[in-house]
Amino acid sequence: MPQAHPRYRLYLFGTFRIEKDSHPIRFSTRKIESLLAFLALHPEQHPREKLAALFWGDSTDEQARGSLRTALNLLRTELDDHLLLTNREIVQLNSDFPLVIDAREFEKIGDWRLAIGDSAISNLQSLISLYRGDLLPDFYDDWVLLERERLRALYLDALLRLIQQFRSESKYERAIELAHKLLTTDPANEKAHQHLMLCYAAAGNRTAALKQYDECARLLRDELGVEPSRETIDLRDQIQAESSGTSREASFTNLPNPLTSFVGRETELAEIRQQVETARLVTLIGAGGCGKTRLAIQVVSDLVTAQRFKHGAWWVDFAPLSDPALVATAVAAAFHLRESPPTPLISILIEHLREKEILLVFDNCEHLGDACARLAQTLLTACPRLNILATSRAPLGIVGEVTWRVPSLSTPDPDDAPSLEQMTRFDAVRLFAERATAVATNWKLADHVSAVARICARLDGIPLAIELAAARLRVLSAEQIAARLHDCFSLLTAASRTALPRHQTLRAAMDWSFDLLGDDLRFGHYAPAIAGARYAFGFGLDRF
């Protein structure tokens, strides 16, 4: 009977550790551990000269190459001859070797965006459990610092999204536990402090919520030298007002807590707020990537802060749904309502909402348009104090609906050679610059005025496209991005692991919109025009 291959496990989170059949293996030097970690995290081929310079750069070339040969031989001796694939020129970790690497498993699970519902939550929980601490915390190589920050950001992002999920389900104890877990890694994370304030207040412990604000303010000042954001201060003021009994009934919500700041659109925000306060159904419409959801979150957040709706604002995201029959179920779930035979679920929902002054948000209605329209009409008819704000690629098409088309962000004319002062007046430029400074060290708009003007203009001020472009600054300069935008769909990819699949690339956003069209549009009279638009957007005719 052939002997089974031994199993190897490499742990890079927390303390470096490698095991063979659950027995630890120890190396003689930290340099060998660092070399193995590098090869494990970068499984592509590496020139020997590069590795020698990276790990023994303070030696002569001959000494560095000799040290590399010695280290590779020691890895083979301590582990297995088949661990590495090498020749005179390159070194590579053998992808077929039975080595399980915690950081690689973490990244695979980090692709949780492809799952929905319970699967996404399970993946997030698995990802969080794998993170036993920062990547190689006692290693100080430059390449380790970059990997450590990247994986740490993914971990924090997963925690924030899971906290948001538990908060939306009113599982406040679980959300509070995870928020404190996040703060042990990133004590000055303002979003985590906001979540804690909301959870404590929603659970009735406003004293704890106000103490959390004080802790947030102290940490922000001590660690970052900044004051709490306006959003956090407004939340503190609202909790204080409710604690003193001077406000209306508490209006805490399950509103998503964005991970990035909102930029520009001051005029649009004011107009939409007015529409929502005067019309019972307002639908934000526009093409994919134009920022409908983000704009809706900001509008609703402002209305909640102003306590415009006595019983709060409640968010329902239809993006994960594919079955129209589940639309009412998703809305009921936001209020923790369940079907109770023989009473129909819609009757239970109406009874819950009938006398309440509530803003209900239907996000991403486009693929369930008929079902969303029927439910909206039923609820608005039966619940006289209910308002609905919807986002969709097309109107719901019911009586009384007010549609508001979301425009692209304002952009400069790159042919006019705009000055730095002129550039900052355009929302598209402000968005690009803010996202750029978050991903690229020491990035300044003043150094790239012309390139940014070309980028924003070529992308027609589409927020999704601009965010995707800014994310590419991790590997390209603004000038390189501007030069390559003739094929923007292939360039603008992978801005965020956690974005919905249809928001990870411009091509995906366009295909999502096309797939929602009926056969009469896709293959009928307008088919040539639609096909031409997809071709132009995808393959760079003239504007791209």
N, C-alpha and C positions, 0 to 999 in steps of 0.2 A: 504494500500500500504506500503510495507516494506521500512524503511528508509535506504537511501544509506549510505554506510560506509564513514566516513569523510576521506578526503585525507590529507596526511601528506607529507611535503617536508623538507628534511634536507640538508642544504647548508654547505659544508665543505671547499670550495674554497673561499679565501678571509676571511671574518669574519664569525664565527660560527653563524648559524641562523636556527631555526626550526619553521615551520608554520603548523597550523591546519586550513584547509579551508581558506588559505591565511592570517590567523591571527597569529601573532608571539606568541610564547610561551617562557617564560623566566624561567631559572632555578636559584636556589638560590646560587649555587657554581660552580666554574670552573671545579671542580673535576667531577661533574655529567655530564657536557658537554663532558669532555674528555672520560668518561666511555662510553657514548652513541656513540661518534665518533668511539671509538675503536671497539665496538660491530658491528657498521654499516659497518666498513671497513673489519672486520674479522668475517663473519657470521657463522663460524664453531662453534662447541661446545667448551666451555672454562671451565676448572675446577675452582670452586670457590676459591680455595686456590691460584691459579695463579693470578686471578683478584685482590684478596685482597692484595697480595704481590706487584703486579704491580702498584697499585694506592695508597696503604696505607702502603708501605714497611717500613716507618719510625715509625710505631706503633707496639704494641705487636700483636701477632697473633690473640688474642681474640678481641682486639680493631679493627683490620683490617677487620675481618669477620663481626663485628657489623656494621662498616661503610659501607661495601659492601651491607649488607641487607638494611640499611637505604636508600642508593642511589638507589637500585633496586626498592624499594617501592615508592620512589619519582618519578621515571621514569614512573611507572605504573599509579600513581595518576595524574600526569601532562599530560600524553599522553593517554594510554589505557591499560587495563588489558591484552590485547592480544599481546602487543608489544614484550614480552619476553617469552621464553620457559625455565622454570627452574625446578630444583628439588634439593635435598639435596647436590648433587655433582656438577652439571654443570649449566652454564648459556649460553643462545644462543638467538640471535635475531630471531624472528619468520619470516621466509622467506615469509609467506603468508600475513603478515601484510601490509596494503596499505601505505608503506613508500617509497617515491622516494628520492634517495640519489644522489646528483650531481656527487660525485666522482665515484660512482659505474656506473652511466650512462656514465661517461667519459671513464672508462675502457672498457665498452662494445663497445662504438664507436671506441675506440682505436684498436679494432680488424678489422680495415678498410682494412687490407691487403687482406682480402678475396674478396674484390670488385675490379673492374677494371674500367678504364676510368672515365666517369663522376660520377659514384657512389663512387669511391674512393675519388675523389676531394670533393664531397658533404660531405662524412663522415669526411674528414680532416677538412673541414670548420666548421662542427658541433662540432667537438672535440675542436677546438680552441675557439669557442664561449662559450663553457661551462667553460673554465678555466678563472675565474674571479680574479685570484691571487693565490699565493702559498697556499697549503693545511694548514689550521689552523696556519697562520703565527705568532699568538701571543701565541701559545702553545709550551711548551718546553720539553715535555716528550720525552724520547729516542725513543719510538716507532713511534712518530709523525715525527721525523727527518728523519727516514728511508723511511716512506711512502711519505713524502713531496718530497724527492729527486727523488724517483722512478717515481712519477706522473709528476714532473717537467721535468724530462728527456723525458718522453713520449710526453709532450706538445712541448718541443723544437724540438724534432725529427719530429713531425707532421708539425711544422712551416717550418723547413728546407726543407722538402719534397714538401710542397705546394709552397714554393718559387721557388724551382727547376722546378716544373711543370709550373708555370707562366712564368718563364724565358725561358723555352723551347718553349713556345708559343709566345714569344716576348711581353708578357704583362708586360712590365717593371715597369709601375707605380704601378700595384698591387703587384709585387714582392718587390719593394722598400718599399711599405707600410708595408708589412708583415715582412721584414727584420728589419725595425725600431721597430716594435712591439716586435720582438724576443730580440732585444738589450735592451729593457726596462727591461726584465727579466734577461738577461745574457749579460751584456755590453761587456764582453771580449770574446764573441763567435766569433772566427776567421772566421769560415765558413760564418756566416752572413755578416761580413765585406767584405769577398771575393765576395759574391753575390752582395752586393751593388756596389762594384767597377766595376764588370762586367756589371751590369745593367746601371749604369751611363755612362760607356764608350760606351756600345752598343747603348745607346740613344743619343750619341754625346756630352755628358757633361763630357769631360775628366778632367776638372778642379775639378768638384765635386768628381770624382773617385779618384783623387790624394789626395784630402783633406780627403776622407774616409780612405785612407791608413794611413795618419798621425794620424787620430783619433784611428784607430786600433792599431797602434804601441804604442801610448800613453797609451791606456787602458791595453794592454798586459803587459807593463812595470810596470804600477802603481798597477794593481790588482794581476798579477801573477808573476811578476818579470822575464819575459821572453821576447825575441825578436820575431818579426813576423817570421813565417816559411819561408823556401826557396820558397815554392809555392806562398805565398803572395808577397814576394819581387820580384819574377820573373814577377808576374802580374803587379806590380807597374812599373817595368822597361819597360815592353812592352807598357804600357799606356803612359809613358813618351816619349818613342821613337816615338810613333804614334802622340803625341801632337807636337813634334818638326818637324815632317814631314820627318824624316830620315828612317822610316820603310816602308815596303810594305803596301798594303791595309790592313785595320783592319781585323783580323782573329778571332773575337769572335765567340763563338759556343754555341750550346745547350748541350754541354757535361755534363753528370751528375756530380755532385759535391759530392764525397764520404764522408761519415760521419766518416770514420776511416782512419788511415794512411796506406800507402802501405809499406809492409815489404819484404825486400829481392829481389830475382829474378833479380839482376843486369845484369847477363849474358843474361838471356832470354830477358830482355827489349832491350838490345843493338841489339840482333839478330833480333828481330821482327821489330824494327825501321828500320833496314837496309832492311829487306824484303819489308816493306810497301813502302819505298822510291824507290825501284827498280822494284817491281812487281805491276801490276795494280789490282790484286785480291789476297788477302791473307786471308786465313780462319784459325782461331785458333780452333782446334778441341780437344776434350777430354771429359772425363766422367763428369757427374754432380758433382758439388762441387769442381772441380779442380782449379777454379779461372779464367776461361776464360774471363768473363765480367770485373772483377777487373783489370786483366792484360791489357785488351784492353783499359780501361779508362786511365790507367797510360801511356801506349804507346802514345795514341792520345793526352793526356795532354802535354807530352813532345814535340810532334811534333807541337802542337799549340804554345807552348811557344817559340819554335825555329822558328816559322813562316814559316814552311816548305811548307804549302799549302796557296797560296796567298788569296784564297777566303774562307778559314776556313775549319773546320771539323765538320760534322753534324751527330748527333746520332739518330738512329731509333731503338727503342726496340720493337721487335715483340712478346715478351712474352705474352702481354695481348690479342693478336689476336688469333682467332680460324678459321677464314674464309680466305682461300688463296686469294679470290678475293679482299681483303682489303689491300694487301701488298703494291701495288702502292699508294693507298690512304694514308697509313701511312707515306710513304716516302715524298709524296707531302705535307703532313701536316707539316713536319719539316721545309719546306720553305714557309708555309702559301699559298700554291697553292691549288686551287679548280677546279673541273671540270667545263668547260664552253662549253656546247653543241653548235654546233655539234663537236667541237674539242675534241678528246679523251684525257683523263687525262695523259696518257703516253706521248702523243705528247707535252703537256704543260710542263711536267716535263723535257723532253729532251731539249726543247727549252730553259728552264731556266738554265740547266746545260751544254749545249753544249760547250760554250766558257770559262767556269770557271775551275780554278785549285782548285779542291775540293777533300777532303777525306770524303767519305760517309761510315758510320759504320752501318752494319746490325747486331744487337745483338739478340741472341736467335733465330736462323733460323731453328733449328732442326725439329720442328713440321710443318713447312711450307717450307720444303726444295725445292720442285719442283718450287713453285711460286717464292721463293727468287732467285733460280738459273736462271729462265727465265728472271726476272726483271734485275738481275745483268748483264746477257749477253746482253740484249737489251741496257741498259744504257752505258755499257763499249764500245759497238760497235759504238754507236751514239755520244758519248762524249769523245773525244780523250784525254782530260786532267783530266779526272775523275779517281780516285783510290777508291777501296772499301776494307775495312777491315771487315770481318765477323767473328762471333763466332757461333759455332754449335757443336752438338755432332758428326756430320759426315760431310765429304766434300760436297760442293755444286755440284761438279762433272761437271764443265764446262771447256772448253779449256782455257789454260793460268792460271788456278788457282794454287796457291802455298799454300800447307797445312802445318801447323806448329802445331805439337801435344804438348799441354800444359802438362808438367810433374807435378808430385807431388813435394812438397817441400822436400828438403834434410832433412834426419832424422839421429839421432845417433843410434848406436848399444847399446841397454840398457845392454847387457851382458858384455860390456867392461868397465862398471863403469866410464863413461866419466867425466872429471873434468869440473868445471864451465867454464873455458876458452875454452875448447873444445866444450862445449854445445852451446856457443854463436856463433859458426861458422855455425850452422845449421839453415836454414831459418824456418823450422817448429818450432823449439824451440824459435826463436826470435818472431815469430808470436804469439805463445802461451803466452810467457812472456809479450808481449806488451798488449795483450787483457786482460790478467790476472790482470795486475796492474790497468787497467781501471775499473774493476768490484769488486776487492777485496782490501780492505784497508790494507796498509802496506805489501802487498804480495811481496816476493822477490824470485827470481829464485834460489838464493844460498841456500835457505832453503828446496828446493824441487827438487834437481837435478835428483835424481834417478827416482822419480815418473814422472816427466815431460819427461824424456827420454823414459820411458815405454809408456806413453800416445802417444807421437808423433810417436813412432815406430809402436804401435798397430793400429794407425789410418793411417798408410802408408803415412803420410805427406799430407793428403788431406786437403786443407785450410778450406773448409766448416766444416769438422769434427772437426778440431782443434779449430775453433772459437766457435762451439757449446760446445765443452768440456770446453773451458776457461770460457764460460758464466755460467757453472755449479758451478764455484767457489763461486757464491753467497750463495750456500747452502751446498757444499761439499768441502773437502780439496782435494788437488792434489792427495794425497795418496788414498783417497776414490774413486776418479774418476778412477785412474789407476786400482784399484781392481775390479771395477764394469764394466770395458770395455768388459767383456765377452759377454755382451748384449748391444752393443753400440747403436743400433738403438732406444732402449727404453730409454736409459740414455740421449742421446744427442738430446734434444728437446728444443723448445721455447727459442732459443738464442735471438731472436728479434721479437717483435710484428709486426714489419714493413717489415720483410722479405717476399718474395714471398712464397706462401704456399708450393711450391715444394722445397724450401730452408730452411724450418723450422725444418725439421728432415732429417737424413740420409735415413730413410726408404722412405720418400716422394721423395727424389732425385732419389733413385734407381727405385721406381715405375714409376716416370715420364719417365725415360729412357726406361724402359720396355714397357710402353704404346706406345712409339713412334715407336717401332719395327713393321715391317709388319708381317702378319700372317705366311709368309714363314719362318721367323726367330723365331717367338714366338712359333709356333706349328710344325715346320718342323724338318729338320735334326739336327739343333743346339739346339733344345728345351731342351734336357736333360742337356746340358752344361750350358745354360742360367739359367735354373731352379736351378741347383746346385750352381751357383754363387749367385743368389738371396738368397738361403737358407743359404749359408755360411756367406754372409754379414749380413743377418737379424738375425741369431740365434746363432752366435758365435762359429762356428766350428774352432778349432785350433787357428787361428790368432785373433779371437774376443771372 
